[in-house]
């Protein structure tokens, strides 16, 4: 038996072509949609990991700021302690200086000719008030004090005769500028 195809073969090919094109278009569309879903998922995971990283960095920043605050507090305490130590050192130096100065001055005083009445020290200036047997004893004492190592300069402020217990004596006042540390 002979078969006759009444349908033109070109129409059949056209139908097959159209169905192939539709399937390619649908397949391409599905591939694009799947690609977009994959890109969206990738971006979402990157965003969530970056957000986590930002939170961790903020926590680290808070901890570091707290440590910086502690360091600033430590520096402040250290500065206060250094100031206190400097004051203690100055007090320690100044504690010994007057005693040493008095001891050295007592060694300079002649036993029978000079009597000290008053010593006053303000900063580096020492005022010596006393009485002597006569002008020569006062002058000798002034030269002795002038040669004293702790003394920078000495000036005679006043010298006058005075009578004490019926004896005429020479009353004097010296101004001495002391070297630093004495």
C-alpha atoms as one frame of an Amber mdcrd trajectory, in Angstrom:
protein
   0.000   0.000   0.000   1.090   3.317  -0.812   0.990   6.041   1.674   0.442
   9.528   0.638   1.268  12.318   2.907  -1.308  14.948   2.389   0.281  17.372
   4.759   2.938  19.350   3.269   6.306  18.542   4.775   7.194  22.163   5.093
   4.390  22.866   7.481   5.466  19.973   9.602   8.985  21.381   9.744   7.601
  24.796  10.609   5.629  23.312  13.485   8.682  21.476  14.702  10.730  24.667
  14.352   8.169  26.660  16.305   8.020  24.075  19.078  11.834  23.947  19.154
  12.022  27.749  19.376   9.418  27.783  22.145  11.331  25.156  24.102  14.614
  27.056  23.569  12.971  30.312  24.681  11.391  28.690  27.751  14.691  26.940
  28.535  16.617  30.196  28.166  14.073  32.007  30.307  14.336  29.317  32.989
  18.152  29.461  32.789  18.105  33.266  33.216  15.705  32.973  36.162  17.916
  30.304  37.775  20.983  32.488  37.152  19.229  35.504  38.751  18.213  33.368
  41.760  21.828  32.196  42.154  23.131  35.789  41.955  20.506  36.938  44.503
  21.457  34.108  46.860  25.157  34.986  46.453  24.499  38.692  47.195  22.336
  37.810  50.207  25.023  35.565  51.673  27.694  38.258  51.040  25.515  40.916
  52.701  24.853  38.734  55.742  28.560  37.881  56.109  29.477  41.579  55.773
  26.862  42.515  58.383  28.324  39.899  60.725  31.806  41.251  60.073  30.607
  44.838  60.767  29.087  43.721  64.100  32.334  41.964  65.050  34.359  45.080
  64.139  32.005  47.278  66.185  32.460  44.964  69.192  36.237  45.042  68.695
  36.080  48.836  68.408  34.147  49.058  71.697  36.718  46.852  73.423  39.607
  48.911  72.033  37.924  52.168  73.083  37.547  50.737  76.576  41.246  49.800
  76.600  42.168  53.267  75.317  40.136  54.745  78.164  42.013  52.513  80.598
  45.334  53.589  79.068  44.388  57.278  79.371  43.427  56.680  83.004  46.762
  54.922  83.556  48.665  57.834  81.960  46.798  60.309  84.166  47.586  58.264
  87.289  51.209  57.945  86.198  51.483  61.708  85.715  49.966  62.342  89.160
  52.381  59.861  90.735  55.360  61.489  88.988  54.251  64.881  90.318  53.900
  63.463  93.818  57.343  61.851  93.569  58.818  65.174  92.420  57.258  66.916
  95.421  58.589  64.214  97.743  62.053  64.544  96.207  61.971  68.334  96.643
  60.784  67.972 100.235  63.509  65.422 100.921  66.164  67.759  99.511  64.764
  70.734 101.409  64.435  68.753 104.637  68.176  68.226 104.963  69.323  71.612
 103.633  68.381  73.812 106.647  69.913  71.370 109.119  73.120  71.174 107.123
  73.249  74.982 106.738  72.777  75.495 110.483  75.405  72.899 111.266  77.893
  74.507 108.867  77.144  77.999 110.211  77.584  76.866 113.803  81.061  75.629
 112.904  81.905  79.097 111.488  80.938  81.064 114.611  83.836  82.073 116.859
  83.222  80.810 120.402  83.645  84.013 122.429  83.202  86.920 120.021  79.917
  86.344 118.077  76.411  85.337 119.192  73.662  84.669 116.690  70.216  85.952
 117.604  68.095  85.081 114.597  68.384  83.157 111.305  65.692  83.552 108.649
  65.653  81.778 105.309  63.300  82.642 102.459  63.939  80.750  99.220  67.687
  81.163  98.623  68.102  84.248 100.844  69.404  83.794 104.392  69.253  86.648
 106.917  71.688  86.383 109.840  71.134  88.625 112.863  73.445  88.654 115.848
  75.790  90.574 118.132  79.540  90.677 118.290  82.159  91.966 120.748  83.282
  94.688 118.350  83.492  95.683 114.667  86.593  93.553 114.102  84.839  90.389
 115.323  81.816  91.159 113.100  84.077  91.813 110.079  86.019  88.572 110.671
  82.760  86.624 110.963  81.464  88.242 107.740  84.665  87.198 105.883  84.328
  83.661 107.246  80.705  83.456 106.077  81.713  84.940 102.714  84.179  82.049
 102.196  81.503  79.491 103.148  80.899  77.074 100.180  77.111  77.351 100.312
  77.232  81.142 100.098  76.926  82.945  96.752  77.141  86.481  98.096  76.916
  88.317 101.407  75.911  91.915 102.142  75.985  93.827 105.398  72.480  95.173
 105.911  73.096  96.973 109.193  75.652  97.300 111.975  75.151  99.426 115.081
  76.353  99.639 118.628  74.025  98.416 121.332  74.328  97.966 125.075  73.377
  94.664 126.629  73.807  94.137 130.379  76.078  97.152 130.658  78.443  95.915
 127.923  78.708  97.733 124.581  78.362  95.262 121.701  78.051  95.509 117.929
  74.611  94.409 116.591  74.649  93.262 112.939  72.430  91.922 110.148  73.804
  90.091 107.089  71.924  89.140 103.929  73.330  86.017 102.282  72.281  84.566
  98.936  72.760  80.823  99.161  73.621  78.467  96.297  70.873  76.212  95.058
  70.513  73.055  97.109  71.614  74.642 100.406
